[in-house]
Amino acid sequence: MLWQKIYNHKNERTWEFCLVENSHPWIYGETLKLSAHYLDVQVVEGLNDGDILANIIPNNNGKPIEISQYYSFTFVEPKEIDKNILNGFRGAIIGYPNMQFSVRLNTEPSENSSNSPFICDVIEIKGGQKSPHPAYGAGPFSINFYRFAPNGEVELIKKITDNKCQFTINGEELNGQILSQNPGSLLHPKDIMDFIQKCKSGYSGRPSHKWEEVLGNKKDDSTFSYLSFDIRKQFVFLTYEENLHQESGRIFNKDDEWLDSTDRYLWAIYRFQSSYHLLKFINQIAKIADIIQQDKQDYFGDIEYLQMFKFKGCVSKSEFETATGIHLFESIITTHSRF
């Protein structure tokens, strides 16, 4: 009874669910934002062709359902989009970067199972077509529920192959570390799927390598003396940058110059739910570091706050993670410039 009260209370809030269509195993199509209180997913068998259909049924307590398209890393204003896209949906439902999902299977609990809700970050629906694609085949039907660990590892926490199941997806506001890429930026929803699949999709006409940049290319337990941090909306960006080598010159018989630079980056992004959680996060790091104001005149964009955690001597990544629970990713990147 207590769960029912909490469940109903959550349904009063509107959440923004991100949907990424999947036309075949390695290509992701249109990306949409669906605003609703919660989503019901109903899996049935098609009457004519026998395909297994996963129908998404948004509930907005009687209010109009808004769907908008994702374009150039932002969602455009909601407009009339064919809602048939939600019937027989294949692809991913993503809460990143603002929320996770609380999923409840709409089944009667048995002695060996429970319909208690569980938390996940991404829900992937794939396969189940009876008529195989001439190049890619049909593949078995499955619904996969993934969860991200702070160190970037992906865990498949549940897999459903039942062709007659139902479940409800509620939003859970995220408070904690989220996936990011070097040197510390948010991921496109399609890059999330590339990262999970460890593939390079061709959604933009060219291979995507961003999934390789999420975990970083340097795994040893290195040290650092500071971390810059800036706050944008509800995100804290932690970064460290160090130039390791730089070489420049002029191209013979031309006016062009070249510059090769090898730099070391550490980064992490923390998403906070409220000012209370933000202050708790900052105070936790401030126990092992001093806070120093930084000049943000050379920075662009919507940075609201830019300071630095200056550590008392050098601290290692493992020491920082033990003290704060935040995992720092690291990469060494060489760039070649011509100007």
Secondary structure as GFF3:
##gff-version 3
##sequence-region A 1 339
A	DSSP	alpha_helix	2	10	.	.	.	ID=ss1
A	DSSP	beta_strand	15	24	.	.	.	ID=ss2
A	DSSP	beta_strand	27	36	.	.	.	ID=ss3
A	DSSP	beta_strand	38	45	.	.	.	ID=ss4
A	DSSP	beta_strand	52	59	.	.	.	ID=ss5
A	DSSP	beta_strand	66	71	.	.	.	ID=ss6
A	DSSP	beta_strand	74	75	.	.	.	ID=ss7
A	DSSP	three_ten_helix	83	86	.	.	.	ID=ss8
A	DSSP	beta_strand	91	94	.	.	.	ID=ss9
A	DSSP	beta_strand	99	105	.	.	.	ID=ss10
A	DSSP	beta_strand	118	120	.	.	.	ID=ss11
A	DSSP	beta_strand	122	126	.	.	.	ID=ss12
A	DSSP	beta_strand	142	148	.	.	.	ID=ss13
A	DSSP	beta_strand	154	160	.	.	.	ID=ss14
A	DSSP	beta_strand	166	173	.	.	.	ID=ss15
A	DSSP	beta_strand	176	178	.	.	.	ID=ss16
A	DSSP	alpha_helix	189	197	.	.	.	ID=ss17
A	DSSP	three_ten_helix	210	213	.	.	.	ID=ss18
A	DSSP	beta_strand	223	232	.	.	.	ID=ss19
A	DSSP	beta_strand	235	250	.	.	.	ID=ss20
A	DSSP	beta_strand	257	271	.	.	.	ID=ss21
A	DSSP	alpha_helix	275	286	.	.	.	ID=ss22
A	DSSP	beta_strand	289	293	.	.	.	ID=ss23
A	DSSP	beta_strand	305	316	.	.	.	ID=ss24
A	DSSP	alpha_helix	317	324	.	.	.	ID=ss25
A	DSSP	beta_strand	329	338	.	.	.	ID=ss26
###
